Amino acid sequence: MEKYIHYKNEETGYEGYLYGESSYVLKNEKIGYYMHTGSRSINTFEELKKQVDEAPKFFEMIRDKEC
């Protein structure tokens, strides 16, 4: 059975998936954002939860750097 971990932050709309040996998906359907990678450094539900919960702050920081 393939490893599959999912977490969604209902407040922000961000959700993440860990599956297989190294795949990671982060998405937010409210804003039409979707990221997929075949490489990751996180492997547990707790690590995924932290990534998803911090996603809005992370992307805000990136937007601020672009201006």
N, C-alpha and C positions, 0 to 999 in steps of 0.2 A: 504494500500500500504506500502510495506517495505521501510524503509529509506535507501537510497543509495547515497553515495557521492564518486566521482572519481576525481583524479587529476594526470596528467602526466607531468613530467619535460622532455621536448623533448631534451634538451641539455645533460642531464645525462642518460636518459633512465629509471630512476626510476619512478614508479607510485604506487599510493596507492588507496585503496578502503575502505570505511567505509560502513558497511551494517548491517541491523538488529539492535538489541539492543546493541551488544557489539563486533561484529566481525571487524577485521582489517586485511588487506592484504597489504603487501609491496613487490613489485617484480621489477626485472630488467631482461628483457628477453635477453639483450645484453650479460650479464655475467652469465645467468642461475641461478639467485638468486630468491628465493621465500620464503616468511615468512607469516604465517597465525596465528592469535591469536584469541581466543574467549573472550578476555578481553582487554579493552582499556580505556584510560583516555581522549582521544580526541574525539570530537563529531561534530566539525564544519569544513567547507571547509578551513577556514583560518588555523586552527590547523593542518589539514591534509597536506596542502600545505607546512607549515613550516617543518613538519616531513619529507616529501618527499624531499624537497630541501636540508635538512641537512643530509640526509642519506649517501651520499658519504663521507662526513667528519666524520660522526659517525663510519662507517665501517672501514675507514682508521685508526682511533684512536684505534679501537679494534685490528686490524691487528698489529699495532705497539706494543701493550701491549703483544701480544702473542709471540713476538720474543725475 
